[in-house]
Amino acid sequence: MKLDIAILPGDGIGPEIMQQGVATLDAIAQKFGHEFTYHEAICGAHAIDEVGDPFPEKTFKTCMDADAVLFAAVGDPRFDNNPTLKVRPETGLLAMRKQLGLFANVRPVATFDCLLHKSPLKEELLKGADFIVIRELTGGMYFGEKYQDNEKAYDTDIYYRNEIERILKIAFEYAQKRNKHLTVVDKANVLASSRLWRQIAKEMEPVYSDVTTDYMFIDNCAMRVLTEPTFFDVIVTENTFGDILTDETSCITGSMGLQPSSSIGEYTPLFEPVHGSWPQAAGKDLANPVAQILSAAMLLEHFGLEDEGRIIREAVEASLQANVRTPEIQVEGGKHYGTKEVGNWIVNYIKESN
């Protein structure tokens, strides 16, 4: 297979983990006879410094012309503590999602048995947890009408029927392919936008009669994700709730450095780790590349390359079992492995596998 892949390393640790993601794709291409062509583009603080725009038109065109986008992270502390700034790295992230029509973010949450002890939660609660959170990505408060002055500020949590229907359709279809259980998460006892979500989900239930659908308020869900994670199969929710909920799930895996994601919608699909840019660690060879590498696996699986994705997952699992891990998940007294060493180990495993 031939694929044109847009590469967006972004800020902080982004370039370092991206290097390992691309190396993994190269190993797969060599092993299976694929041809992957990469087109690198700038975004985030890096792009602001170069052209004054966190998601410049040239980067947008590179993404639109590609078959897929592999993205790392954006963010820089220089932009964090000045609320009056109109342009910041995260502005580019929102623009990228909106312009590429990436309305559905899919985040798998699964445990590794050898890392259960790294979670702050009890191991008996975690074992066997395996679910997906599907977050609506281009609506709600993040994109609604905004206002701020010295006395008042508001963000409008607005949703339209078509936005809700299309994300619920994806969620129901994911549930059909998995364990046929969908949990719709909202705040319908308080918010009008949530009541519309619940109304439309109820309307769609009969079309997906093979799926068991239940409804949960976001506060209850936030608690049960941490106290009963094996209850869930597919969760679907709106933008703001999904943002918070998917960060919370890092407590289940033991590290955000292990969680990949995909964003799909109208145009080019995008694949990215869920963690941030961690600028304090940039250039120090400390960042965990596993989430970036697993995002590359999701990219391949999106195009039907299931065996290729499976080998990457096997390589990651093997690296963790062999204690080839970056410091934040290493066993006490274990050898220190850096970003490059972990990436190289996984690449070599792929090359040597049968």
C-alpha positions in Angstrom: 0.0 0.0 0.0 1.1 3.6 -0.7 0.2 6.3 1.8 1.0 10.0 1.9 1.3 11.0 5.5 1.4 14.5 6.8 3.8 14.8 9.8 3.2 17.5 12.4 5.8 17.2 15.2 4.6 20.4 16.9 6.2 21.7 20.1 8.1 20.4 23.2 8.7 16.7 23.1 6.7 16.4 19.8 9.7 16.2 17.5 11.4 13.5 19.7 8.4 11.2 19.9 7.5 11.8 16.3 10.9 10.5 15.2 10.1 7.2 16.9 6.6 7.1 15.4 8.0 7.6 11.9 10.8 5.0 12.5 8.1 2.5 13.5 6.2 3.2 10.3 9.4 2.8 8.3 10.0 -0.6 9.9 6.5 -1.7 9.0 6.8 -0.4 5.4 10.1 -2.4 5.0 8.6 -5.6 6.5 5.4 -5.6 4.6 6.4 -3.9 1.3 4.5 -0.7 1.8 5.5 2.7 0.6 4.9 5.6 3.0 5.8 9.1 1.9 6.1 11.8 4.6 5.3 15.5 4.3 6.4 17.5 7.4 4.6 20.8 8.3 4.7 23.2 11.2 2.0 24.0 13.8 1.6 25.3 17.4 4.1 27.6 19.0 6.7 26.6 16.5 4.5 27.9 13.7 3.6 31.1 15.7 7.3 31.9 16.0 7.9 31.3 12.2 4.8 32.7 10.6 2.6 34.1 13.3 -0.1 31.5 12.8 -0.4 28.2 14.9 -2.1 26.4 11.9 -0.9 28.2 8.8 -2.6 27.7 5.4 0.4 25.8 4.1 0.1 23.2 6.9 -3.7 22.9 6.3 -3.0 22.2 2.6 -0.4 19.6 3.5 -2.9 17.9 5.7 -5.7 18.0 3.1 -3.4 16.6 0.4 -2.4 13.6 2.6 -4.1 10.3 3.2 -3.5 10.7 6.9 -2.0 13.0 9.5 0.3 11.9 12.3 0.4 14.6 14.9 2.4 14.9 18.1 1.6 17.8 20.4 1.4 21.6 20.7 1.9 23.9 23.7 4.4 26.3 25.2 4.5 27.9 28.7 5.2 31.2 27.1 1.6 31.4 26.1 0.0 29.9 29.2 -0.2 32.7 31.7 -1.4 35.6 29.5 -5.2 35.4 29.1 -5.3 38.4 26.8 -3.4 36.7 24.0 -5.6 36.1 20.9 -3.1 33.7 19.3 -1.8 30.7 21.2 -0.7 27.1 20.2 -4.0 25.6 21.2 -5.9 28.0 18.9 -4.2 26.1 16.1 -5.3 22.8 17.4 -8.9 23.9 17.4 -8.5 25.4 13.9 -7.0 22.1 12.7 -9.9 20.1 14.0 -12.5 22.5 12.6 -10.9 22.9 9.2 -10.3 19.2 8.7 -13.8 18.4 9.9 -12.4 16.1 12.7 -15.6 15.8 14.7 -15.0 12.5 16.3 -12.1 11.8 18.7 -11.7 8.1 19.4 -9.6 7.2 22.5 -9.0 3.6 23.5 -8.5 2.9 27.2 -6.9 -0.5 28.0 -4.6 -1.8 30.7 -1.3 -3.6 30.5 -1.1 -6.3 33.2 2.5 -5.5 33.9 1.7 -1.9 34.6 -1.4 -2.2 36.8 0.8 -1.3 39.8 1.6 2.1 38.2 -2.0 3.2 38.5 -3.2 5.0 41.7 -6.2 2.8 41.5 -6.5 -0.7 43.0 -5.3 -3.4 40.7 -8.5 -5.6 41.2 -10.6 -2.7 39.8 -8.4 -2.3 36.7 -7.7 -5.8 35.5 -9.6 -6.4 32.2 -10.6 -2.8 31.7 -10.9 -2.1 27.9 -13.2 0.6 26.6 -13.3 3.4 24.1 -14.2 7.1 24.7 -15.7 8.8 21.7 -15.6 12.6 22.2 -17.4 15.1 19.9 -14.6 17.4 18.9 -15.8 20.4 16.9 -18.9 21.7 18.8 -20.0 22.8 22.2 -18.4 25.5 24.4 -15.0 25.3 22.7 -16.5 26.6 19.4 -19.6 28.4 20.6 -20.0 32.2 20.8 -17.5 33.7 23.3 -17.2 37.0 25.1 -14.9 38.5 27.8 -14.5 41.8 29.4 -13.3 42.8 32.9 -16.6 42.1 34.5 -18.2 39.3 32.5 -17.3 36.3 30.3 -19.2 33.5 28.7 -18.8 30.5 26.4 -21.9 29.2 24.6 -22.4 25.5 24.8 -24.3 25.1 21.5 -25.0 21.9 19.6 -27.0 21.3 16.4 -29.0 18.1 15.7 -26.7 17.1 12.8 -23.6 17.4 15.0 -25.1 15.1 17.6 -26.5 12.6 15.1 -23.2 12.1 13.3 -21.2 11.5 16.5 -23.8 9.1 17.9 -23.9 7.2 14.7 -20.1 6.6 15.0 -20.5 5.6 18.6 -23.3 3.1 17.9 -21.3 1.6 15.1 -18.2 1.2 17.3 -20.4 -0.5 20.0 -21.8 -2.9 17.3 -18.2 -4.0 16.5 -17.3 -4.5 20.1 -19.4 -5.7 23.0 -22.6 -4.0 22.0 -22.8 -1.7 25.0 -23.0 2.1 24.6 -23.0 4.7 27.5 -24.2 8.2 26.5 -22.8 10.7 29.0 -24.4 14.1 29.5 -25.8 16.5 32.1 -29.4 16.3 31.0 -30.7 17.2 34.5 -29.2 20.7 34.2 -28.2 21.6 30.6 -30.5 22.1 27.6 -27.8 21.0 25.2 -27.5 17.7 27.1 -31.2 17.2 26.9 -31.0 17.4 23.1 -28.2 14.9 23.1 -30.3 12.5 25.2 -33.4 13.1 23.1 -31.6 12.3 19.8 -29.9 9.2 21.3 -33.3 7.9 22.4 -34.6 8.4 18.9 -31.6 6.5 17.4 -31.8 3.6 19.8 -34.3 1.5 17.8 -32.0 1.7 14.7 -29.3 0.0 16.7 -31.5 -2.5 18.6 -28.6 -4.9 19.0 -26.8 -2.4 21.2 -27.6 -2.0 24.9 -27.7 1.8 25.5 -27.6 3.4 28.9 -27.3 7.0 30.0 -25.1 8.5 32.7 -24.6 12.0 34.1 -21.0 13.2 33.6 -20.3 13.5 37.4 -21.5 9.9 37.9 -19.5 8.7 34.9 -16.3 10.5 36.1 -16.6 8.6 39.4 -17.5 5.2 37.9 -14.7 5.3 35.3 -12.3 5.3 38.3 -14.3 2.9 40.5 -15.8 0.5 38.0 -13.9 0.8 34.7 -14.7 -2.7 33.5 -18.4 -1.6 33.3 -17.8 0.4 30.1 -17.4 -0.7 26.5 -18.1 2.5 24.4 -18.6 5.9 26.0 -19.8 8.9 23.9 -20.0 12.4 25.1 -19.8 16.1 24.1 -16.6 18.1 23.7 -15.9 19.6 27.1 -17.0 16.5 29.1 -14.9 14.3 26.8 -11.8 16.5 27.2 -11.9 16.1 31.0 -13.0 12.4 31.0 -10.3 11.2 28.6 -7.5 12.8 30.6 -9.0 11.1 33.7 -8.6 7.8 32.1 -4.8 8.1 32.3 -5.2 7.0 35.9 -6.4 3.6 34.5 -3.4 3.0 32.1 -0.9 4.4 34.6 0.5 7.0 32.3 -0.7 9.4 29.6 2.4 8.4 27.7 0.6 5.1 26.8 -2.6 6.4 25.3 -3.1 6.9 21.5 -6.1 8.4 19.7 -7.6 9.1 16.4 -9.7 11.9 15.1 -12.0 11.3 12.1 -14.6 13.1 10.2 -15.1 14.9 6.9 -11.6 15.0 5.5 -8.1 13.6 6.3 -8.0 11.5 9.5 -5.6 12.4 12.2 -3.7 10.2 14.7 -2.1 11.5 17.9 -1.0 10.7 21.5 -3.4 12.2 24.1 -0.6 13.8 26.2 0.6 17.3 25.9 3.9 18.8 24.7 5.7 18.6 28.1 8.1 21.4 27.1 10.2 21.0 30.3 11.4 17.6 29.1 12.1 18.7 25.5 15.5 17.5 24.3 16.2 15.5 27.4 15.4 12.1 26.0 12.8 11.4 28.7 9.5 11.4 26.9 7.6 8.1 26.5 7.2 7.4 22.7 4.7 4.6 23.2 1.5 6.7 22.7 2.9 8.1 19.5 3.9 4.6 18.3 0.4 3.3 19.1 -1.1 6.2 17.3 0.9 5.0 14.2 -0.7 1.6 14.8 -4.2 3.2 14.8 -3.3 5.0 11.5 -2.4 1.7 9.8 -5.5 -0.1 11.2 -7.7 2.8 9.8 -6.6 1.7 6.3 -7.3 -2.0 7.0 -3.7 -2.9 7.8 -4.6 -5.0 10.8 -1.6 -7.3 10.8 0.7 -4.3 10.7 -1.1 -2.7 13.7 -1.0 -6.0 15.6 2.7 -6.3 15.3 3.3 -2.8 16.6 1.0 -3.6 19.6 2.9 -6.8 20.2 6.2 -4.9 20.1 5.0 -2.4 22.6 3.7 -5.1 24.9 7.0 -6.9 24.6 8.9 -3.8 25.5 6.9 -3.3 28.6 7.2 -6.9 29.7 11.0 -6.6 29.2 11.1 -3.4 31.3 12.3 -1.4 28.4 10.5 1.7 29.6 11.0 5.4 30.0 11.4 6.6 33.7 7.8 7.4 34.5 6.7 3.8 34.2 9.9 2.0 34.9 10.0 -0.5 37.8 11.9 0.5 40.9 15.6 0.0 40.4 15.1 -0.7 36.7 17.5 0.4 34.0 17.0 3.9 32.6 15.8 3.9 29.0 15.4 7.1 27.0 13.0 8.0 24.2 15.3 6.8 21.5 16.2 3.5 23.2 12.6 2.6 23.7 11.8 3.5 20.1 14.8 1.5 18.8 13.9 -1.5 20.8 10.3 -1.6 19.4 11.6 -1.0 15.8 14.1 -3.9 16.2 11.4 -6.2 17.6 9.2 -5.4 14.5 12.1 -6.1 12.1 12.9 -9.4 13.8 9.4 -10.7 14.3 8.0 -13.5 12.2 
